[in-house]
Amino acid sequence: MSEDKKRTELGKMTTDSVWKLVFLLSVPTVLSMLISSVYNTADTFFVSKLGDSATGAVGIVFSLQSIIQAFGYGIGMGCGSLVSRSLGADDREGANRYASSAVAAAAAVGIVIGSIGLLATDPMLRMFGSTETILPNARGYARYILIGAPIMCVSFTLNNILRAEGHATFSMIGLTVGGLINMALDPFYIFTLGYGVKGAAMATVLSQFISFTILLCFFLMQKSCITLSVRFISRKLSDYLLIIRTGIPTVFRQGLGSIATTLLNIQAAAFGDPAIAAVSIASKVYMLLRSLLIGVGQGFQPVAGYNYGAKKYSRVKKAFLVATVIGSTISSASALVILLFPTQVMEFFNPESQTTVDFGVRMLRFLGLSLPVLAYSTFVNQLYQSLGYVKGATFLASCRQGIFFIPLILILPRVMGETGIQITQAAADLLTFAVSVPFRVYFFRRLPREDGAELPTRAVK
């Protein structure tokens, strides 16, 4: 891509219709997140044919995958925010430095996580809530996921770099191809080759490697506005600290998600393997629907970040409004589906165990009630993070799976039994929405009304 063409492409972020930009950037990111969630859910679908213990194993290892995602997405989101704002301020050298440094950091973090996990697999899985009957399946699944940790971390980072510069379609291609391959390989490895649960992990890691290769090729072929190179890797600790600081809300969000899943599994274990299987299925379905909102938010973030860097504040406000309208429409429609057809959804994954189906149906109904407000709270959090307001973003990211969820999952099951487990996530989502409203109001009141104006000196970051 020529320099003139790169500048023209980037210039559209401050001139094209905000509705058009958010929509066009959201479509590929929504599809990317949907495909990613579908092939994660595909593991649950195929593995569920092997029984409740096998299904529970996927749910247990999901906590581990959340940790890998926490660091991969954290570095990627921190880098993405800095890249979009650097490009908005016409600082191409800074954007190249942040991107190259983030890729190197993601690879290093992935190697560390994978190594530690392989040395302590069984204790780690027990900590995540595995029962002795689930442990053998969880162990086989986890080991392959840990081997692929470096590739996964770098892939998440490359995805965010492409989205940050407005090339969400490239990101979509990488994820879609990998996802389709994973869905095709799952039954082949699980049933045809007879590898069982660990076969699902093999398919996942191989598909992640293919996605990584495709994403990297976009940079090597200079299809991106960003240049990844060893010479751009920073030697300054301050650059890495800035990437981490900006991405820390994502680390908190994903990391607390891992803790939340672990506590959910531990509480469900008191009701047996069918309860763990039901929680695993219902959570995966909910994550599938929530991924649509995250995709819309990832389409809105580069628009907000780029225009914020260019001091076009009116476009930042409009980008949030557009994203909220689109996201709320999607979440309300999704809620309607799972409220009307919860039994059919559960039976699609596990038609054999009625106990698992009944437990999951009740959980899905509660989740459906909280879905319509999920878009708003998600986008307030993403707004704060994409513009570098780390303290506010970190607090908001901690609410849903931490500040509200953890006390609720520890208290409600003691008071309400099974219902306490089923209602916890929905209750945490509603409380997070209530907190997000004043944060959104405060932010836009502090934002300058006139484009080109300087930000208030007391703006908290």
N, C-alpha and C positions, 0 to 999 in steps of 0.2 A: 504494500500500500504506500503510495507516494505521500510526502509530507503535506502537500496541498490538500490531498483528499482526506488525510487524517484530520487536518484543521477544520475542513468543511464539515466532516462528520461530527466532530466535537462541538462545533459552533451551533449545531441544531439543538443542542440541549438547552440553550438560552433563547431560542427564537421560535421553534416549532410549538404548536399547540400543546399545552400541558396534558390535556385529555389524550391526545394522540400519543405523546411520549410515554405516559404511564401505561396506557393500554398496550402499545406495541412492545414495550419492554416487559410488561407483565405476562403477556401471552407465552413467550418462550420460557420465562422463569417459572410460571405456573405449570407448564407442561414438564419442565425439568424436575420440579419438586414432585409432581404427580407421578412421573415415571419412576423417580427414585423411591417414593413411598410404595408404589405398586410392586416394585421388585423386592422391597423389604417385606411387604405383605405377602408376596408370592412364597417366600420362605415359610411363613406361617401356614399358608394354605396347603402346600405340599407336605410339610412336616406333620401337619395335623392328622394326616392319613396314617401316621405311625403311632398315634395314641396320645393320651394326655401328658405323659411324662416327656415325650419328645416335643410337644407343643410348649410345655412349660420351660424346656431347655432354651428355646428360642427367646422366650420372654426374659429369662435370667441373663442370657448373654447380651440382650438389648441394653442392659445397664452398662456393660463394657463398651459396646458400640457407641453409646452416648458419651462416654468419656473421650473416646477417640475423636468423635465429632466435635466435642466441646473445644478441644485444642485446635483441631483443623479449621473449624468454622470461626473460632475466636481469632486465630491469626489471620484468616482470610477476610473476615469482616473488618478487623482493625486495619488491615492493609487496604481493603476496598474503600473504606471511608476516606483514608488519607489520599489514595489514588484519585478518587473522584474530585475531592476538594483541590488537590494539586493541579489537576487538569483544568478545573474551573478557573484557577488563578494563573493558568498558562505556565505552570512549572513542570515541564516534561521531564527534566532531569530528576526532580524529586520523586515524581511518579515512578520512574524506572528504578530508582534506588529502593523505594518502599516495596515495590513488587518483587524485585530480585531477592532482597533480604528476607522477605516473608516466606518465599518458596524454600530458601535454605533453612530457615528456622523451623518450618513445618516438617521438613524431612528429618531434621535432628530430633524434634519432639516425638515424631512417630517411631523412630528407632528406640528411643528411651522407653516409651510406653510399651512397645512390643516386647522388648527385652525383659523388663520388670514383670510383665504379665506372664511370659513363658516360664519364668523362674518360680512363680507363685500362683499357678493356675488354680489348683484346687482350693487353697485357702481363700483366694479372691472370689471364686464362684460361691463358696459357702457364705461369704460375707454379703454377697448379692442376694441371698435368700434361697439358694439351691437346697433341695432336700436330697437325701442319699439316693433316692430312686431316680431323681432327675440328673444328678451329678455326672454319671457316665456320658450321657448324651450332651450335656452342656460342655463338658471337657473337650470332646471331639470337635464341637462347633467352635469353641472359643480359641483353640490353638491356631486354627487357620485364619481367623479374624485378626489375631495378634500378629501373625506373620505378615499380613497385608497392611498393618497399621501405618507404616511410612507412606505407602502409595495412597492410602485413603486420605491422610492428612494433607499431602501435597495436592491431591485432586480437589479437595474442598477449597484450598487456597487459590488454585488456578481458576476455578469456577467463579469465585468472588471477584478476582481481578477482571475477568472478562465482563462480568455484570457491571462492575464499577465504571468501566469505560463505555458502557452502552451496547456491548456486543453480547447481549443475552442469548441471541440465536446460536452463537458458537458454543456457549455453555450448554444449551439445550441439546445440540447435536451430540456432544460428548456423553452426556448423561443418558440420552435416549438410546443410543446404540448399545452402551453398556447394559442398560436396564433390560432391553429386549433380549440381549444375549443371555443375561442372567436368568430370565424367565424361561428361556428355551433349555438352558443347561440344568436347571433345578431338577426336573423329573428324570433327566438322563443320568445325573450323578446319584440322585437319591434312590431311584427305583431300578433303572436299567443296569447300572454298574453296582448297585447294591451297597453304596456307601452310607445310606441312611442319613442321619442328621448332619454328620460332618460333610456329606456331599453337598448340602445346601450352602455350607460355608465355603467349600471349594468353588462353587459356582459364583458366589458373591465376590470372592477375592479376585477371581479371573476376570469377571466383568468390570471390577474397579480398575484393574490394570489396563484393560482395553480403553476405558473412559479416560484414564490418565494419559495414555499414549495419544489419543485423539486430541485432547485439550492442549497437550504440550506441542503438538504439530502446528496448531494455529499460531503459536508464538514463534516457532522455528521457521515457519513459512512467511512470517511478517504480515499475517493477516490482522494482527492486533496493533493498536496504537502504542502499546507498551513493548519495550525491548527488555527481555530477560537475558541477563549476562552475568558471568562471574565478576566482571569488572565493576558492575553496579552494586554488588553485595557490600553493604556498609560495614565498616570497621568501628563504627561508633556505637557504643552501648545505648546511647540516648535514642537512636532510631528504633532499636528493638524494643526498648521500654515504651516508646510512643505507640508502636504497633500493638504491643500487648495491652497497654493502658486503654487504647481505643477499642480493642476487641474484648476487653475483660467482661463487659456485659454479656456477650455471647458465651464466654467460658462459664460464667455464673449460671446463665440460663440452661445451658446444656449439662453442666456439671450437676446442678441441682436437680435436673431432670433425671440423671442417673441415680442420685440419692433417692429421689421420689419413687422411681421405679423399684429400687431395692426395698424400700420400706413397704411399698404396695405388695410386693411379692412375699415379704416376710409376714405381713398381716394376713394375706390370702392363704399362706401355707397352713395356718391353723385350721382351715376348712378343707384341706387336702389338695392333691394334684389337679382335680377338675376346676377348683377355684383359681389356681395359678394359671391354668390354661385359658379360662374365661377372661381373666384380667389381661392376659397377653393378647388375646384376640381383640377385645374391646378397645384396648389401648392402641393397637396397631390401626384399627379402623378410624379411631379418633385422630391419630397422627396423620393418617392419609387425608382426612378432611382439613386438618389444620395446616397441612403442607400447602394447600391451595392458597391460604391466606398469607403464609410466609412467602410464597412465590409472588403474589401481588405486591407485598411489602418490598421484596428485593427488586421489583421493577420500579417502585416509587423511590427507593433510596438513592440511586445515582442521580435521578432528576433533582431531588431535594439537595443532595450534597453538591452537585455541580453548580446549581443556581445559588446556593448559599455561599460557595466560594466566589462566585461572580457578583455577589451582593444584590441579587434579584430576589428580594424577600417575598414579594407578592406571589411569585411563582412557587416558592417553597410552600406557602400556605395553600395555594390551589392544588399542588401535588398531593398534599395530605388529604384534602377534601375529596379529590378524585379517587384516591386509593381507598378511602373509607367507604365511599358509595359502592365501588366495585366489590370490595371485600365483604361488606355487610350483606350485599345481595347474594354472594356466593355462600356465606356462612348460614344465612337464613334458609336458603334452598337445601343446603346439606342437612340442617337440623330437621327440616320437614321429612327428608328421606329416612333418616334413622329413627325418627319418632313414629313414622307410619309403618316401617318394615324392619323393626329390630330383630324379630325372630328369624326372618328370612336371611338377614345378614349373618347372624350367628350360625345358622344351619348351613350356610354356604361354606363356612370354614370347618365346622365340626358337627356333622349331622348324626354322629353316632352316640355322643354322650348328652343325654337330656339334662343332666345336672349342670354341665358346662354351659349349655345353651340358656337355661333358665337364669343362671347367675349373670351371664353376659348381657342378656336382654335387659335386665333391670339396670345394669350399669350404663348401657347405651341410652336408655330413656333419660336418665339424669344428665348425661353428657349432652344430649340433644337440647335440653332446656337452656344450657349455658352457651351453646354455639353462636347464637345470633350476636352476642356482644363481644365475641372473641376477636373479631377483626379490629375493632376500635382500640382495644388495649394493646394488641400486637403492634399496630402502626404507631401508637404513641411511643412505645419502647424503641421501635426501629428509627423513628424520627430523632429522638435524643441521641441514639448511637451514631447514626449516619452523619450527624452534624458535630460530633465530638463532645457532647455533653455527658461525660463519662459517669459522674456521680449519679445524676438522675437516671441515666440508662441502666446502670448497675442495680440501683434500687428497684426499678420497675422490672428488670429481668429476674430479680430474686423473688418477687412477690408470688408469681403463679406456682412455681414448683418448690419454693423454699419457705418464705416468710409465712405464707398462708397454708400451703399444702402440708408441710412437715408437722406442725402442731395438730392439724385436723386429722391426718392419718394415724397419729399416735393416740388421739382422744376419741374420735367418733366410733371406731370399731369396738372400743371398750363399752361405749354407751349404747350403740345401736346394732352391734353384731355385724352381720353381712352387709346390711344397708349402709353402715358407716364406711365400709370399703368402697361400695358402689357410688356413694354420693360425694366423696372427698374431692375429686378433681373438679367436678361441676361447681362445688361450693368455692373452691379456691379461684376458679375462673371468674365467678361473679364478684368476689371480693377484689380481685385484681382490676376488674373493669371500674369498680367504684373509686379505686385509688387513682386510676389513669385519667379520669375526667379533670380533676383540678390540675394535674400536671400538664395536660394539653392546654387548658385555659391560661395557666401561668406562662407557658412558653410563648404563645402567640401574643400575649400582652407585652412581653419583653422584646419581641422582635420589632425592629424599626418599621414604621409604616411606609417610609419612602425608600425606594430602591436606591442603592449606592451609598446609603448612610452608614456610618460606623456603628458597630454593635455597642450596647451599653457596657461600660467598663466593669460593672458588677455582674455580668453574665457568668453564671456558675458553670464550670466545666469539670 
